[in-house]
């Protein structure tokens, strides 16, 4: 302790030891304020790294850096003293926190790590996030992080984060596998966030993954954070934040229920029943339908207009009751299949014209070739179909193959409430897409008034910024962006199949934005 008293001309006076031998509480006699002094051996690379990292930060969640110096055989770092306890101490003293409070705490933690990952001088990875490195106030409403010994800066010209290694490894039970192998990356912090939050709810080290099942959907979020392979985790902290917010909002916002009875009233509460044609992106159409039905509880049906049959079944599968389908339908035999446009959706399901999506009664999938089967050939038939749709569903999506040009598709595009174009999120595709639909409008195939755009496979800081997309297509016509999903691409190109499932919850908030703009009254 004596060597600290004489540091910098006796500027700092030690008043208390903490539980760590190398951390001291002291008074800065130049300002008469309490400070924290941390000490390392002079040649300890941990100290060199922490001084370098902390001195470059000016975040409110990092105790303010005051100075650093070397004296004798030691290196010192001085920062402001924070009246707080570690998360580890908080849990031991006050017990575990519940799921709702843990979500709030998780959002705070995400904010902290996100700012490090988006530092103006280039991203920093914290690497060693754990309960003893997180300081909290008495209400868990504010947090600070300390101990940056393992943190590192990722060079702006780095092509692959995995190429960066560090000699300082994190704490085993809270660190991602790649950290222990000497190859930490930004995704490693996402793993640690999941581990810390699991500890916060269980009060035990996050080594027993079976505990995740106890926490329902939030447990699934944490499970994804803690996936062994980095590419199986959330793509970034923003995506993790969106998912936590989606769960936190719950019934209030994220799963707004529209449980109106099936009738001919098109407007339901603040939302309107609509028919949309998605031109040229079956995957988007299927994911849109899945989110609308599963997460927002809209009664949704999806139909296919394509030269090739069963494209939708590449993304979605449904089931029918074989006993009903096998029954002979005398009425349609006598009067034609077009009579189904005057019958209820329930009857369509009984006859196998619509299939219920597995484990989700809100989503219905039309069987392939149904427009031909129902003898829908012209504008009048399409208008009757739309009227049937308003009577039976909140949202009907017609997924049309882009290269298909037919009277039925043209009539559908003219009579749908909206036609959605889904170009890739880069400047060339956006401009070409706008020019293409402008030509179709001039030829009378579509109405530009009802045309809307969604940017596909959007990558933050790589794709054309959304402000630029909005400027090109028109602010009133731009619905939003659907993020790039590596898992989707791997499934399609490597595995050869891709079924929409609950994994789409990772990007459900983006679809929620699109659906809200489409279905709101006056939208």
C-alpha positions as CSV (number, residue, x, y, z in Angstrom):
1,X,0.0,0.0,0.0
2,X,2.9,2.4,0.8
3,X,4.1,2.5,-2.8
4,X,0.7,3.8,-3.8
5,X,0.9,6.7,-1.4
6,X,4.0,8.2,-3.0
7,X,2.8,7.8,-6.6
8,X,2.9,11.0,-8.7
9,X,4.4,13.1,-5.9
10,X,2.0,11.6,-3.4
11,X,-1.0,12.7,-5.4
12,X,-3.0,9.6,-4.4
13,X,-3.7,8.4,-0.9
14,X,-5.1,4.9,-0.4
15,X,-8.1,4.7,1.9
16,X,-9.3,1.2,1.5
17,X,-8.4,-2.1,-0.1
18,X,-11.0,-4.0,-2.2
19,X,-11.2,-7.8,-2.5
20,X,-8.6,-7.7,-5.2
21,X,-4.9,-7.3,-4.3
22,X,-4.3,-5.2,-7.3
23,X,-7.2,-2.8,-7.0
24,X,-7.2,0.0,-4.4
25,X,-9.6,2.8,-3.4
26,X,-7.9,6.1,-3.0
27,X,-8.3,9.9,-2.8
28,X,-7.0,12.1,-5.6
29,X,-5.5,14.9,-3.5
30,X,-5.5,17.2,-6.5
31,X,-9.3,17.1,-6.7
32,X,-10.2,15.6,-3.4
33,X,-12.3,13.0,-5.2
34,X,-12.3,9.2,-4.7
35,X,-10.6,7.2,-7.4
36,X,-9.9,3.6,-8.2
37,X,-6.2,2.6,-8.8
38,X,-5.4,-0.7,-10.5
39,X,-1.9,-2.1,-10.6
40,X,0.0,-4.6,-12.8
41,X,3.6,-5.7,-13.1
42,X,5.3,-3.4,-15.5
43,X,5.7,-6.0,-18.2
44,X,2.2,-7.5,-17.8
45,X,0.5,-7.2,-21.2
46,X,-2.9,-7.2,-19.5
47,X,-2.1,-3.9,-18.0
48,X,-0.8,-2.5,-21.3
49,X,-4.0,-3.5,-23.1
50,X,-6.4,-2.2,-20.5
51,X,-4.7,1.2,-20.3
52,X,-4.8,1.4,-24.1
53,X,-8.4,0.5,-24.4
54,X,-9.8,2.5,-21.4
55,X,-7.9,5.7,-22.4
56,X,-9.6,5.6,-25.8
57,X,-13.1,5.4,-24.4
58,X,-15.5,8.2,-23.3
59,X,-18.6,6.2,-22.7
60,X,-20.8,6.8,-19.7
61,X,-20.8,3.1,-18.9
62,X,-17.0,3.0,-18.5
63,X,-15.6,4.6,-15.3
64,X,-13.8,7.8,-16.4
65,X,-10.1,7.4,-17.2
66,X,-8.0,9.8,-15.2
67,X,-4.4,8.9,-15.9
68,X,-1.9,6.0,-16.1
69,X,1.8,5.9,-15.2
70,X,4.7,3.6,-14.4
71,X,6.6,3.6,-11.2
72,X,9.2,1.1,-10.0
73,X,8.3,-2.4,-11.2
74,X,4.6,-1.5,-11.7
75,X,2.1,0.0,-14.1
76,X,-0.9,1.9,-12.8
77,X,-4.3,3.0,-14.1
78,X,-6.4,5.5,-12.3
79,X,-10.1,5.9,-13.0
80,X,-13.1,7.4,-11.2
81,X,-14.6,5.5,-8.3
82,X,-18.1,4.2,-8.9
83,X,-20.4,3.6,-5.9
84,X,-21.8,0.3,-7.1
85,X,-21.5,-3.4,-6.6
86,X,-20.8,-6.2,-9.1
87,X,-23.6,-8.1,-10.7
88,X,-22.2,-11.2,-8.9
89,X,-22.5,-9.5,-5.5
90,X,-26.0,-8.2,-6.4
91,X,-27.2,-11.7,-7.2
92,X,-25.6,-13.2,-4.0
93,X,-27.2,-10.5,-1.8
94,X,-30.6,-10.0,-3.4
95,X,-31.2,-13.2,-5.2
96,X,-32.0,-14.0,-8.9
97,X,-33.9,-11.6,-11.1
98,X,-37.1,-12.6,-12.9
99,X,-37.5,-12.9,-16.7
100,X,-39.0,-9.4,-17.2
101,X,-36.3,-7.7,-15.2
102,X,-33.7,-9.8,-16.9
103,X,-34.9,-8.6,-20.3
104,X,-34.6,-5.0,-19.2
105,X,-31.1,-5.7,-17.8
106,X,-30.3,-7.5,-21.1
107,X,-31.2,-4.4,-23.1
108,X,-28.9,-2.3,-20.9
109,X,-26.1,-4.8,-21.5
110,X,-26.7,-4.9,-25.2
111,X,-26.6,-1.1,-25.4
112,X,-23.2,-1.2,-23.7
113,X,-21.7,-3.9,-26.0
114,X,-23.3,-2.3,-29.1
115,X,-21.5,1.0,-28.4
116,X,-18.2,-0.8,-28.1
117,X,-18.8,-2.7,-31.3
118,X,-19.7,0.5,-33.1
119,X,-16.9,2.7,-31.7
120,X,-16.0,5.5,-34.1
121,X,-12.4,4.3,-34.3
122,X,-13.4,0.8,-35.2
123,X,-15.1,-2.0,-33.3
124,X,-13.9,-3.2,-29.9
125,X,-14.7,-6.7,-28.6
126,X,-15.0,-6.9,-24.8
127,X,-14.2,-10.6,-24.7
128,X,-14.3,-11.2,-20.9
129,X,-17.9,-10.2,-20.0
130,X,-18.9,-11.9,-16.7
131,X,-20.8,-11.0,-13.6
132,X,-17.7,-9.8,-11.7
133,X,-16.9,-7.4,-14.5
134,X,-20.3,-5.7,-14.5
135,X,-21.1,-3.0,-11.9
136,X,-24.7,-2.2,-11.1
137,X,-26.7,0.2,-9.0
138,X,-29.2,-0.9,-6.4
139,X,-32.1,-1.1,-8.8
140,X,-30.3,-2.6,-11.8
141,X,-31.2,0.5,-13.7
142,X,-27.7,1.5,-14.6
143,X,-24.6,-0.5,-15.4
144,X,-20.9,0.0,-15.9
145,X,-18.3,-2.4,-17.2
146,X,-14.7,-2.7,-15.9
147,X,-11.7,-4.9,-16.5
148,X,-10.7,-4.5,-20.1
149,X,-7.6,-6.7,-19.9
150,X,-8.9,-9.0,-22.6
151,X,-10.6,-6.4,-24.8
152,X,-9.2,-5.6,-28.2
153,X,-9.6,-3.3,-31.2
154,X,-10.5,-4.7,-34.5
155,X,-8.6,-3.0,-37.3
156,X,-10.7,-1.2,-39.9
157,X,-8.9,-3.0,-42.7
158,X,-9.5,-6.5,-41.1
159,X,-11.2,-8.7,-43.7
160,X,-12.1,-11.4,-41.2
161,X,-12.4,-10.9,-37.5
162,X,-11.5,-14.6,-37.0
163,X,-8.0,-13.7,-38.1
164,X,-7.5,-11.8,-34.9
165,X,-6.2,-13.6,-31.8
166,X,-5.3,-12.5,-28.4
167,X,-3.0,-13.8,-25.7
168,X,-5.5,-12.9,-23.0
169,X,-8.4,-15.3,-22.8
170,X,-11.8,-14.8,-21.1
171,X,-13.3,-16.7,-18.2
172,X,-14.2,-20.2,-19.3
173,X,-17.8,-20.6,-18.2
174,X,-18.8,-17.2,-19.6
175,X,-16.7,-17.2,-22.7
176,X,-17.5,-18.5,-26.2
177,X,-15.6,-21.5,-27.4
178,X,-13.6,-19.5,-30.0
179,X,-12.2,-17.3,-27.2
180,X,-10.8,-20.3,-25.4
181,X,-9.3,-21.4,-28.7
182,X,-7.6,-18.0,-29.0
183,X,-9.8,-16.6,-31.8
184,X,-12.3,-14.1,-30.2
185,X,-14.6,-12.0,-32.3
186,X,-17.5,-9.7,-31.9
187,X,-19.9,-12.6,-31.8
188,X,-18.1,-13.8,-28.7
189,X,-19.6,-11.0,-26.7
190,X,-23.1,-12.1,-27.8
191,X,-22.3,-15.6,-26.3
192,X,-21.2,-13.9,-23.0
193,X,-24.4,-11.8,-22.9
194,X,-26.5,-15.0,-23.0
195,X,-24.3,-16.6,-20.3
196,X,-24.5,-13.6,-18.0
197,X,-28.3,-13.3,-18.4
198,X,-28.8,-17.0,-17.7
199,X,-26.7,-16.6,-14.5
200,X,-28.8,-13.6,-13.5
201,X,-32.0,-15.6,-13.6
202,X,-30.7,-18.9,-12.2
203,X,-28.0,-17.7,-9.8
204,X,-25.8,-20.5,-10.9
205,X,-22.9,-20.7,-13.4
206,X,-24.3,-21.1,-16.9
207,X,-23.0,-24.6,-17.5
208,X,-26.3,-26.5,-17.5
209,X,-28.1,-25.7,-20.7
210,X,-31.2,-27.6,-19.7
211,X,-32.1,-24.7,-17.5
212,X,-32.9,-22.7,-20.6
213,X,-36.1,-24.6,-21.1
214,X,-37.4,-23.1,-17.8
215,X,-37.4,-19.6,-19.3
216,X,-39.7,-20.2,-22.3
217,X,-39.1,-18.0,-25.4
218,X,-36.6,-15.9,-23.6
219,X,-34.7,-19.1,-22.9
220,X,-34.6,-19.8,-26.6
221,X,-33.1,-16.3,-27.2
222,X,-30.4,-17.1,-24.7
223,X,-29.8,-20.5,-26.2
224,X,-29.2,-18.9,-29.6
225,X,-26.8,-16.4,-28.0
226,X,-24.8,-19.4,-26.6
227,X,-24.6,-21.5,-29.8
228,X,-21.3,-23.2,-30.3
229,X,-20.8,-21.9,-33.8
230,X,-20.6,-18.1,-34.1
231,X,-22.7,-18.1,-37.3
232,X,-25.6,-19.8,-35.5
233,X,-25.8,-16.9,-33.0
234,X,-27.5,-13.6,-33.6
235,X,-25.8,-11.7,-36.4
236,X,-25.0,-8.7,-34.2
237,X,-26.1,-7.1,-31.0
238,X,-28.7,-5.0,-32.8
239,X,-30.5,-8.2,-33.8
240,X,-30.3,-9.5,-30.3
241,X,-31.8,-6.3,-29.0
242,X,-34.6,-6.4,-31.5
243,X,-35.5,-9.9,-30.4
244,X,-35.5,-9.0,-26.7
245,X,-37.7,-6.0,-27.4
246,X,-40.1,-8.2,-29.4
247,X,-40.5,-10.5,-26.4
248,X,-40.6,-7.7,-23.9
249,X,-43.5,-5.9,-25.7
250,X,-45.4,-9.2,-25.7
251,X,-49.1,-9.0,-26.3
252,X,-49.0,-5.2,-26.1
253,X,-47.2,-4.6,-29.4
254,X,-45.3,-7.5,-30.9
255,X,-48.3,-9.9,-31.1
256,X,-51.1,-7.4,-31.7
257,X,-54.2,-9.6,-31.9
258,X,-56.7,-9.1,-34.6
259,X,-59.3,-11.8,-33.8
260,X,-62.3,-10.4,-35.7
261,X,-65.0,-12.8,-36.7
262,X,-65.0,-13.8,-40.4
263,X,-67.4,-11.5,-42.1
264,X,-67.6,-9.0,-44.9
265,X,-66.3,-6.1,-42.9
266,X,-62.9,-5.1,-44.4
267,X,-61.8,-2.8,-41.6
268,X,-61.0,-4.3,-38.2
269,X,-60.1,-1.9,-35.4
270,X,-57.2,0.2,-36.6
271,X,-56.3,-2.2,-39.4
272,X,-57.8,-3.1,-42.8
273,X,-58.1,-6.4,-44.5
274,X,-56.0,-6.5,-47.6
275,X,-54.9,-8.5,-50.6
276,X,-51.3,-8.0,-51.7
277,X,-49.4,-9.4,-54.7
278,X,-45.7,-10.1,-54.1
279,X,-44.0,-10.0,-57.4
280,X,-40.9,-12.2,-57.8
281,X,-39.7,-13.2,-54.3
282,X,-41.5,-16.3,-53.0
283,X,-39.2,-16.5,-50.0
284,X,-40.2,-13.0,-48.8
285,X,-43.9,-13.8,-49.5
286,X,-43.7,-17.0,-47.3
287,X,-41.8,-15.3,-44.5
288,X,-44.3,-12.4,-44.6
289,X,-47.2,-14.8,-44.3
290,X,-45.6,-16.7,-41.5
291,X,-44.8,-13.6,-39.4
292,X,-48.3,-12.1,-40.0
293,X,-50.0,-15.3,-38.8
294,X,-47.6,-16.5,-36.1
295,X,-46.4,-13.4,-34.5
296,X,-49.2,-10.9,-35.2
297,X,-52.1,-13.3,-35.1
298,X,-53.6,-12.2,-38.4
299,X,-55.6,-14.8,-40.2
300,X,-53.5,-15.2,-43.3
301,X,-53.6,-17.2,-46.6
302,X,-51.0,-17.4,-49.2
303,X,-51.6,-18.3,-52.9
304,X,-49.2,-19.1,-55.7
305,X,-49.2,-17.7,-59.3
306,X,-46.4,-19.5,-61.1
307,X,-45.5,-21.5,-64.2
308,X,-43.8,-24.0,-61.9
309,X,-46.0,-25.8,-59.4
310,X,-45.4,-26.1,-55.7
311,X,-42.8,-23.3,-55.3
312,X,-44.4,-22.3,-52.0
313,X,-44.0,-25.8,-50.6
314,X,-40.2,-25.2,-50.8
315,X,-40.8,-22.8,-47.9
316,X,-44.0,-23.8,-46.2
317,X,-45.9,-27.1,-45.8
318,X,-49.5,-27.7,-44.8
319,X,-51.8,-30.5,-43.9
320,X,-55.3,-31.5,-45.0
321,X,-57.9,-33.9,-43.6
322,X,-57.8,-36.8,-46.1
323,X,-61.3,-38.0,-45.1
324,X,-62.9,-34.7,-46.0
325,X,-60.9,-34.2,-49.3
326,X,-61.9,-37.7,-50.5
327,X,-65.7,-36.9,-50.1
328,X,-67.4,-36.2,-53.4
329,X,-68.6,-32.6,-53.8
330,X,-71.9,-32.8,-55.8
331,X,-72.4,-29.0,-55.7
332,X,-69.2,-28.2,-57.4
333,X,-69.6,-31.0,-59.8
334,X,-72.9,-29.6,-60.9
335,X,-72.2,-25.9,-60.8
336,X,-68.4,-25.7,-61.2
337,X,-65.4,-25.0,-58.9
338,X,-65.9,-21.3,-59.3
339,X,-68.8,-21.6,-56.8
340,X,-66.1,-21.9,-54.0
341,X,-65.7,-18.1,-54.3
342,X,-69.0,-17.9,-52.6
343,X,-68.2,-20.4,-49.8
344,X,-66.4,-20.1,-46.5
345,X,-62.7,-20.6,-46.0
346,X,-63.6,-23.5,-43.7
347,X,-65.2,-25.3,-46.7
348,X,-62.0,-24.7,-48.7
349,X,-60.0,-26.4,-45.9
350,X,-62.5,-29.3,-45.8
351,X,-62.0,-29.9,-49.5
352,X,-58.2,-29.5,-49.5
353,X,-58.1,-26.2,-51.5
354,X,-56.4,-24.7,-48.5
355,X,-54.0,-26.5,-46.1
356,X,-53.4,-25.5,-42.5
357,X,-49.8,-24.8,-41.7
358,X,-48.4,-27.2,-39.2
359,X,-49.2,-26.2,-35.6
360,X,-50.5,-22.8,-36.7
361,X,-54.2,-22.4,-37.4
362,X,-53.8,-18.8,-38.5
363,X,-51.8,-19.6,-41.6
364,X,-53.4,-21.3,-44.6
365,X,-51.6,-22.4,-47.8
366,X,-53.4,-22.8,-51.1
367,X,-52.7,-25.8,-53.1
368,X,-50.8,-25.4,-56.4
369,X,-52.7,-24.4,-59.5
370,X,-55.7,-23.3,-57.6
371,X,-56.4,-20.3,-59.8
372,X,-56.8,-22.6,-62.8
373,X,-58.8,-25.1,-60.7
374,X,-61.2,-22.3,-59.6
375,X,-61.5,-21.1,-63.2
376,X,-60.2,-17.6,-62.3
377,X,-59.3,-16.2,-65.7
378,X,-60.2,-12.6,-66.0
379,X,-60.7,-9.3,-64.1
380,X,-64.2,-10.1,-63.0
381,X,-63.0,-13.5,-61.5
382,X,-60.1,-11.8,-59.7
383,X,-62.4,-9.2,-58.2
384,X,-64.7,-12.0,-56.9
385,X,-61.6,-13.7,-55.5
386,X,-60.6,-10.4,-53.7
387,X,-64.1,-10.0,-52.3
388,X,-63.9,-13.6,-51.0
389,X,-60.5,-12.8,-49.5
390,X,-61.9,-9.8,-47.5
391,X,-64.7,-11.9,-46.2
392,X,-62.5,-14.7,-44.9
393,X,-59.0,-13.4,-44.0
394,X,-57.2,-10.5,-42.6
395,X,-54.3,-10.8,-45.0
396,X,-54.2,-12.6,-48.3
397,X,-50.9,-12.8,-50.1
398,X,-50.6,-13.8,-53.8
399,X,-47.0,-14.8,-54.5
400,X,-46.4,-14.3,-58.2
401,X,-43.4,-15.6,-60.2
402,X,-41.6,-12.5,-61.6
403,X,-41.1,-13.9,-65.1
404,X,-44.8,-15.0,-65.4
405,X,-46.9,-12.7,-67.6
406,X,-50.5,-13.7,-67.8
407,X,-54.0,-12.1,-67.8
408,X,-54.6,-13.4,-64.3
409,X,-51.4,-12.0,-62.9
410,X,-52.1,-8.6,-64.6
411,X,-55.6,-8.6,-63.2
412,X,-54.4,-9.5,-59.8
413,X,-51.7,-6.7,-59.8
414,X,-54.3,-4.2,-60.8
415,X,-56.9,-5.3,-58.3
416,X,-54.7,-6.0,-55.2
417,X,-54.6,-3.4,-52.6
418,X,-50.8,-3.4,-53.0
419,X,-48.2,-4.8,-55.3
420,X,-44.9,-5.4,-53.4
421,X,-41.6,-5.3,-55.3
422,X,-38.7,-6.9,-53.4
423,X,-35.3,-5.8,-55.0
424,X,-32.0,-6.5,-53.4
425,X,-30.8,-3.7,-51.2
426,X,-28.2,-2.2,-53.5
427,X,-28.4,0.9,-55.7
428,X,-28.3,-0.9,-59.1
429,X,-31.1,-3.4,-58.2
430,X,-33.2,-0.6,-56.7
431,X,-32.9,1.6,-59.7
432,X,-33.5,-1.2,-62.2
433,X,-36.5,-2.3,-60.2
434,X,-38.1,1.1,-60.3
435,X,-37.5,1.5,-64.0
436,X,-39.1,-1.9,-64.6
437,X,-42.3,-1.2,-62.7
438,X,-42.5,2.3,-64.3
439,X,-42.6,0.6,-67.7
440,X,-45.3,-1.8,-66.5
441,X,-47.3,1.2,-65.3
442,X,-47.0,2.9,-68.6
443,X,-48.3,-0.2,-70.3
444,X,-51.3,-0.4,-67.9
445,X,-50.3,-3.6,-66.2
446,X,-50.0,-2.0,-62.7
447,X,-51.0,1.1,-60.9
448,X,-48.0,3.0,-59.5
449,X,-50.3,4.4,-56.8
450,X,-50.5,0.9,-55.2
451,X,-46.9,-0.1,-55.8
452,X,-44.7,-0.6,-52.7
453,X,-41.0,-1.6,-52.2
454,X,-39.2,-3.7,-49.7
455,X,-35.4,-3.9,-49.7
456,X,-34.2,-7.6,-49.5
457,X,-31.1,-9.0,-47.8
458,X,-30.2,-5.7,-46.2
459,X,-26.8,-5.4,-44.5
460,X,-26.2,-2.5,-42.2
461,X,-23.3,-0.3,-43.4
462,X,-23.0,-2.4,-46.6
463,X,-26.3,-2.0,-48.4
464,X,-27.6,1.2,-49.8
465,X,-28.7,3.2,-46.7
466,X,-32.5,3.1,-46.2
467,X,-32.6,6.9,-46.6
468,X,-31.2,6.4,-50.1
469,X,-33.6,3.6,-50.9
470,X,-36.5,5.8,-49.7
471,X,-35.3,8.7,-51.9
472,X,-35.2,6.5,-55.0
473,X,-38.5,4.7,-54.6
474,X,-40.4,7.4,-52.8
475,X,-40.9,7.8,-49.1
476,X,-44.6,6.9,-49.2
477,X,-43.8,3.7,-51.2
478,X,-41.0,2.4,-49.1
479,X,-42.1,-0.2,-46.5
480,X,-38.7,-1.1,-45.0
481,X,-35.8,-3.6,-45.2
482,X,-35.6,-7.3,-44.5
483,X,-32.1,-8.1,-43.1
484,X,-29.7,-10.5,-44.7
485,X,-30.0,-13.9,-43.0
486,X,-27.0,-16.2,-43.5
487,X,-28.9,-19.2,-42.2
488,X,-31.5,-18.8,-44.9
489,X,-28.8,-18.6,-47.6
490,X,-27.0,-21.6,-46.3
491,X,-30.2,-23.6,-46.2
492,X,-31.1,-22.8,-49.7
493,X,-27.6,-23.1,-51.4
494,X,-25.9,-25.8,-49.3
495,X,-28.6,-27.9,-47.7
496,X,-30.9,-27.5,-50.7
497,X,-34.1,-26.8,-48.7
498,X,-35.4,-24.1,-46.6
499,X,-38.6,-24.2,-44.5
500,X,-39.8,-21.1,-42.8
501,X,-40.1,-21.7,-39.1
502,X,-39.7,-20.0,-35.7
503,X,-36.1,-19.1,-36.6
504,X,-37.7,-16.2,-38.6
505,X,-38.4,-14.6,-35.2
506,X,-34.8,-13.2,-35.5
507,X,-36.1,-10.8,-38.1
508,X,-39.8,-10.7,-37.2
509,X,-39.6,-7.1,-36.2
510,X,-38.7,-6.0,-39.7
511,X,-41.7,-7.9,-41.1
512,X,-43.8,-6.3,-38.4
513,X,-42.8,-2.9,-39.7
514,X,-43.8,-3.9,-43.3
515,X,-47.1,-5.3,-42.2
516,X,-48.0,-2.4,-40.0
517,X,-47.5,0.0,-42.9
518,X,-49.6,-2.1,-45.2
519,X,-52.5,-2.8,-42.9
520,X,-53.0,0.4,-41.0
521,X,-56.1,2.4,-41.9
522,X,-55.0,5.2,-44.3
523,X,-51.7,3.4,-45.0
